[in-house]
Amino acid sequence: KGDSIMSNIPLNSVGFEPNMPVFTRYTGSPPNQSRTVGSKAGRDRSMVLSAGSIRSALSALAHAMHSGVGPTHFITINWQQAGVEDGLAATGRFLKLLKDAARRHGWETAHIWVRENGAVHGDHVHILLHLPAEAHDWFKRHKAGWLRQCGAQRVAGASLTRPVAGAAFVTSPQSMTDPALYSANLHHVAAYILKHCAPSVAKLFGIDSKGTCLVEGKRLSISQNIHRKAQQI
């Protein structure tokens, strides 16, 4: 069922072979998304990701892989568990700290994040992040400090970082250690972070819907270097 999230878009970079499955760009008309106005600082509340949002995320992932900045890290930060009241603001601050520090090294980053809110972890965010191979250990050393600057307390399980298996960490940033493994794992994590959508939308993209999830404020964000304008260059 999940295979329909992919399409055979040829890739000529980052070590992918021609016709390796990549994320499809859905071009249909998105159904209406249930949305109401929330009370917290005038933020909107949404229950699901819209088809338009999912289409944007998948197009950005396809562009990222074509451009050599495919995600290398899958990060989950449980802001509420770490004692942070405003997860939206903390996510923006965390990524700004990371990107500003990476820029000083001349490293390009790219990201897509999706916020969720659940009974177990409360307000949390999933981040697909690109870092060059040489930044892998550097990120591990600095992540805890950036989280502290965002107001996060040191709590077991509040933050988890996994490599997208198959991504390059030791070899050249323009290659993958295992392209097939990388493609399969990126497929899996993309479907996972986009899981809170209406059943009709899930069917369009081959995602297993996990139902509704109330989120206040922005639900999904894409870095400018892989978003719509960048895709037109």
Salt bridges, closest charged atoms under 4 A:
ASP44 OD2 - ARG35 NH1 3.46
ASP86 OD2 - ARG43 NH2 2.82
ASP100 OD2 - LYS96 NZ 2.68
ASP100 OD1 - ARG103 NH1 2.82
GLU116 OE1 - HIS124 NE2 3.10
GLU116 OE1 - HIS126 NE2 3.27
GLU116 OE2 - LYS195 NZ 2.71
ASP123 OD2 - ARG115 NH2 3.56
ASP208 OD1 - LYS1 NZ 3.62
GLU216 OE2 - ARG45 NE 2.80
